[in-house]
Every structure is written in structure tokens, then in C-alpha cells.
């Protein structure tokens, strides 16, 4: 079964039941990053709200890397994700 491994940052683990990684099935032709986030959001709705805004765009302080490349420098949420890829979600922490 073709899978993608999604690494969850510690700040978001409480909304994924404490899981630090999720393995998601992808179609042989590949899925988009938006499709993967939709699949995670279907199971963990709060995760989706923390990662994307009301318009469905990535929140300003959330970065997502596909195999080490920032998806904002690729095709954003339309970036194709192939089986065997690793997606790393990073949520910035601000403070003073």
C-alpha cells in the first residue's frame, strides 16, 4: 500500500491523540498536499484548523516541508505528494 509519512510537531500532537507521525495512503498517481491535509482534518478537525485558515490556505506561522523542500517554494497546497514521501509540519512559536 503506497504511503506518505507525515511528521507532527510537538505543539500539534495533543490534537492528533499524541501521535508524532501519521501514515497516510496515497493513490498511485499521487495526491496533493491539500488532499493529505483534508484526510488528516477529517480524522483530526482541530489539526486542520490550526494548520489552515478559514480560506483553506496555510496559516502564516505554519511551514510544511515535502522531502526537505518548503512547499511554499514548490506548488503550495497543490504540490503533488508521491508514495514514500515525508511531509514535515512545523508550527512556529512566538514569544518575548
ABEGO torsion letter per residue (X at the ends): XBBBBBBBBAAAAAAAGGBABBBBBBBAAEBBAAAAAAAAAAABAAAAAAABBAAGBBBAABBBBBGGBBAAABAEAABBBBBGBBBBBBBBBBEX
